Amino acid sequence: MLNDSDIARLEAIVGQANVSVRKADLEAHSIDESWFEPHLPDVVVWPSSTEHIAAILRHANERRIPVVPWSGGSSLEGNPIPVHGGIILAMYRMDKILEIREDDLQVVVQPGIVYDNLNAQLRRLGLYFPPAPGSADVATIGGMVANNSSGMRAVKYGGTRDYVLKLVVVLPNGEVITVGSNARKSSSGYDLVSLFVGSEGTLGVVSEITLRLIGLPEKVGVAVAVFDGLNDATDAIYECIRSGLTPSAIELLDAATVRVTNQQQGLSLRETPTLFAEFDGSESAVEEQLEFLRELCEESHCIDFQVATSAEAREKLWAARKEARESIKQSHPGQTMISGDVCVPISRFGEMVAFVHEVSERSGVLIYAFGHAGDGNLHTETIVRREDPEEFARGLRATEEIIEHAIDLGGTATGEHGVGLGKRQFMRKEHGASLEVMRAIKHLLDPNGIMNPGKIFPDTYLRRTNVMELLREGAKTLGLTLGPKHLAAFETYYRELESWNRRFNLTAITGYEDVQCKHFLDSLSCLLALPQEDKPSVIPDTVPLQRSARRLWCLDVGSGAGFPGLPLKIMLPEAKMTLVEATGKKVVFLRHIVQVLGLQDVEVLHARAEDVGHMPEHRECYDLVTARAVAHLAVVAEYCLPLCRLGGRVVVPKGEDAHEEVQAAQRALAELGGTLVDVKPVSLPGIPGRRYLVVLDKVARTPENYPRRAGIPSKRPLR
Ligand SMILES: Cc1cc2nc3c(=O)[nH]c(=O)nc-3n(C[C@H](O)[C@H](O)[C@H](O)COP(=O)(O)OP(=O)(O)OC[C@H]3O[C@@H](n4cnc5c(N)ncnc54)[C@H](O)[C@@H]3O)c2cc1C
């Protein structure tokens, strides 16, 4: 995507030594701490001033080159992975404290400064910036602003957003703006500071940050309470918050998490649900609150309660909580951790924790649960072996269930890690119509989509001039005009397919051009076999007649990675679509892509067609049944015709052997109630040789004994 003159331009801006295309540098910026696949950028650039960033963005915007800011790379949701390649803006060299305004309790910093380093320098002035993420030793202030990170102290002190007063932001076109002021509060216009906080580098690059600070507390005390059961522990947390206690942290570890922490940190905590609480303030206030907490915990049947006020004892007790994620990681070398960080209203926290355990048991995958309980933020780590696609799929599904449940409880998909790649598919469920407002803001600030493309929104893509060009042109030969929304959907579909395929081997066809022609276009060609009145209205000569009172019911047998069912659904948004797929990993992908594309009324059945054919809710119900690259026509007919309603249609794309297959399937068609309507030749750009659509109509009921038992149609085809 970048050419030599782009590199030369970047070198002219920041100096040759600050631009690298070395493999080691590209690899170091290809993956964060998440489980996603790495993706190489084209180049890494180290700016050292706002002016550098502005000049780089101006050039990138003109040339439509993706730009991804990168600070500590410690994100857990793929937030800084450059999925579209392009430029990594590595912020490490912009790590200075620019000004400490001690009298106002404020500090002005560059984005690359690490959280712990900032607080170490503020401590000598008796000040600090409280959010305290678990990654405090690597997370930078820029990354924290971009993810709206928080941490253990959010329950009392809030998250990053609550401390940002002013930002200098470089917009995607290179314009530099300042948002906010040094005033502690303001009612002046829209809150643009809050807009940029949590925008994950999708709206611009933050180059200077003014934070408000607080004074270091006089005294800190820590308590650890141990419970027999999770319900007791979550009851105690609820009572603590409800009764007006103000812990500066209140953290929960489930029994499994305590177990691995003991193992890895050499601790000897009782391996049952454990609560860690911290109070700060004056000595008497800390003591009073610790005592009150003891009473509440005892009422909730705690079996042990220990207090530590000396710094050393506190550190020892907190080690378990601080190192929880690391301990889990070390306990499962070579395995994948799928992270979650849902957040729910505090009254539903206990229910949420119980649900996680239920999902773990039901799905048979190990899920650790721990987190910032006081503000309803629950972290989960789902442990799977990536080389076992079935287990991996179960792990993904389990994590999805947890997130969906949290949203149903009035919560959010992510309390502090951000959306990145991992939570995009839940944005529609969580935000509904307001997602479109967010999208409009993104479009206003970044009309060319260069800033961290592919993040937050389920279907953002880089607005290149040649998006899905082959598909758009090829579709014209089918009489279809694809609009920007269709092209965006197909582009997203391609990106997800390409990315998932690297793990799951869903298809052998992966190139951008090949997927457009051999998957998308080939799938869309099925529309040519629809009766005129059912064709999508984008086909110019359509007479929009309804064949029946209800909308079109479609079913795709052996959908694989979704072909032809999903391209058809994209073009027929009103239709009901059922996808039948027997392979677990493909089912997981199908459910994922349906969510990412925001397709309504799509059912994904993890089943064999022979079984679905006997289910009353599916048998002889569908107006249109398709099957592509599934089996010989005689076999496909036995899968499809039992599902097709009387008067409905079966469409099967085939290659050069179509006529031969039709001949060999005569008996099957007659026996199953089908009749041949057409073997329609289709010539598609980008696909060598001729393609055919075998079109069958359902003219008689299929005898009840069909389809035969799973596996029999392919072993003994009706010929
Ligand atoms: C062990 C561990 C524990 C963690 N615990 C917590 C926790 O308790 N709480 C929590 O919130 N998170 C936690 N995290 C997640 C992560 O550390 C935080 O989200 C952190 O703030 C990311 O900062 P970073 O500097 O690493 O940013 P990066 O990962 O480099 O980037 C984060 C995002 O910000 C964008 N970005 C970076 N710099 C800029 C900039 N200058 N302008 C605009 N956009 C920018 C990037 O493009 C990316 O989208 C944890 C991670 C780990 C590995």
The ligand as an SDF file (V2000), in Angstrom:
LIG
                    3D

 53 58  0  0  0  0  0  0  0  0999 V2000
   -1.7200   -7.7500   32.5920 C   0  0  0  0  0  0  0  0  0  0  0  0
   -2.6280   -6.7030   32.0890 C   0  0  0  0  0  0  0  0  0  0  0  0
   -3.4800   -6.0810   32.9760 C   0  0  0  0  0  0  0  0  0  0  0  0
   -4.3400   -5.0810   32.5280 C   0  0  0  0  0  0  0  0  0  0  0  0
   -5.1380   -4.4720   33.4250 N   0  0  0  0  0  0  0  0  0  0  0  0
   -5.9350   -3.4670   33.0290 C   0  0  0  0  0  0  0  0  0  0  0  0
   -6.7530   -2.7860   33.9650 C   0  0  0  0  0  0  0  0  0  0  0  0
   -6.7660   -3.0750   35.1650 O   0  0  0  0  0  0  0  0  0  0  0  0
   -7.5320   -1.7890   33.5120 N   0  0  0  0  0  0  0  0  0  0  0  0
   -7.5470   -1.4170   32.1870 C   0  0  0  0  0  0  0  0  0  0  0  0
   -8.2730   -0.4960   31.8330 O   0  0  0  0  0  0  0  0  0  0  0  0
   -6.7950   -2.0580   31.2750 N   0  0  0  0  0  0  0  0  0  0  0  0
   -5.9950   -3.0620   31.6500 C   0  0  0  0  0  0  0  0  0  0  0  0
   -5.2120   -3.6990   30.7120 N   0  0  0  0  0  0  0  0  0  0  0  0
   -5.3140   -3.3110   29.2890 C   0  0  0  0  0  0  0  0  0  0  0  0
   -4.3050   -2.2240   28.8300 C   0  0  0  0  0  0  0  0  0  0  0  0
   -3.1250   -2.3240   29.5530 O   0  0  0  0  0  0  0  0  0  0  0  0
   -4.8920   -0.8220   28.9290 C   0  0  0  0  0  0  0  0  0  0  0  0
   -5.9880   -0.6740   28.0650 O   0  0  0  0  0  0  0  0  0  0  0  0
   -3.8700    0.2890   28.6220 C   0  0  0  0  0  0  0  0  0  0  0  0
   -4.3890    1.5340   28.9550 O   0  0  0  0  0  0  0  0  0  0  0  0
   -3.4060    0.3290   27.1950 C   0  0  0  0  0  0  0  0  0  0  0  0
   -2.3700    1.2870   27.1180 O   0  0  0  0  0  0  0  0  0  0  0  0
   -1.1510    1.1520   26.0900 P   0  0  0  0  0  0  0  0  0  0  0  0
   -0.2550    2.2920   26.3320 O   0  0  0  0  0  0  0  0  0  0  0  0
   -0.5500   -0.1870   26.1660 O   0  0  0  0  0  0  0  0  0  0  0  0
   -1.9340    1.3890   24.7400 O   0  0  0  0  0  0  0  0  0  0  0  0
   -1.9120    0.5770   23.3550 P   0  0  0  0  0  0  0  0  0  0  0  0
   -2.3070   -0.8360   23.6140 O   0  0  0  0  0  0  0  0  0  0  0  0
   -0.6360    0.8180   22.6410 O   0  0  0  0  0  0  0  0  0  0  0  0
   -3.0470    1.3310   22.5970 O   0  0  0  0  0  0  0  0  0  0  0  0
   -4.3580    1.3540   23.0500 C   0  0  0  0  0  0  0  0  0  0  0  0
   -5.2770    2.0480   22.0450 C   0  0  0  0  0  0  0  0  0  0  0  0
   -5.0070    3.4260   22.0680 O   0  0  0  0  0  0  0  0  0  0  0  0
   -4.6660    3.9180   20.7980 C   0  0  0  0  0  0  0  0  0  0  0  0
   -3.6730    4.9490   21.0690 N   0  0  0  0  0  0  0  0  0  0  0  0
   -2.4780    4.7910   21.6670 C   0  0  0  0  0  0  0  0  0  0  0  0
   -1.8720    5.9680   21.7890 N   0  0  0  0  0  0  0  0  0  0  0  0
   -2.6960    6.9020   21.2730 C   0  0  0  0  0  0  0  0  0  0  0  0
   -2.6240    8.2970   21.0850 C   0  0  0  0  0  0  0  0  0  0  0  0
   -1.5720    8.9960   21.4760 N   0  0  0  0  0  0  0  0  0  0  0  0
   -3.6550    8.9250   20.4970 N   0  0  0  0  0  0  0  0  0  0  0  0
   -4.7490    8.2380   20.0910 C   0  0  0  0  0  0  0  0  0  0  0  0
   -4.8480    6.9290   20.2220 N   0  0  0  0  0  0  0  0  0  0  0  0
   -3.8500    6.2620   20.8120 C   0  0  0  0  0  0  0  0  0  0  0  0
   -4.1710    2.7130   20.0460 C   0  0  0  0  0  0  0  0  0  0  0  0
   -4.3250    2.8470   18.6500 O   0  0  0  0  0  0  0  0  0  0  0  0
   -5.0830    1.6360   20.6120 C   0  0  0  0  0  0  0  0  0  0  0  0
   -6.3160    1.6540   19.9590 O   0  0  0  0  0  0  0  0  0  0  0  0
   -4.3550   -4.7250   31.1440 C   0  0  0  0  0  0  0  0  0  0  0  0
   -3.4970   -5.3570   30.2550 C   0  0  0  0  0  0  0  0  0  0  0  0
   -2.6430   -6.3380   30.7090 C   0  0  0  0  0  0  0  0  0  0  0  0
   -1.7300   -6.9980   29.7130 C   0  0  0  0  0  0  0  0  0  0  0  0
  1  2  1  0
  2  3  1  0
  2 52  2  0
  3  4  2  0
  4  5  1  0
  4 50  1  0
  5  6  2  0
  6  7  1  0
  6 13  1  0
  7  8  2  0
  7  9  1  0
  9 10  1  0
 10 11  2  0
 10 12  1  0
 12 13  2  0
 13 14  1  0
 14 15  1  0
 14 50  1  0
 15 16  1  0
 16 17  1  0
 16 18  1  0
 18 19  1  0
 18 20  1  0
 20 21  1  0
 20 22  1  0
 22 23  1  0
 23 24  1  0
 24 25  2  0
 24 26  1  0
 24 27  1  0
 27 28  1  0
 28 29  2  0
 28 30  1  0
 28 31  1  0
 31 32  1  0
 32 33  1  0
 33 34  1  0
 33 48  1  0
 34 35  1  0
 35 36  1  0
 35 46  1  0
 36 37  1  0
 36 45  1  0
 37 38  2  0
 38 39  1  0
 39 40  1  0
 39 45  2  0
 40 41  1  0
 40 42  2  0
 42 43  1  0
 43 44  2  0
 44 45  1  0
 46 47  1  0
 46 48  1  0
 48 49  1  0
 50 51  2  0
 51 52  1  0
 52 53  1  0
M  END
$$$$
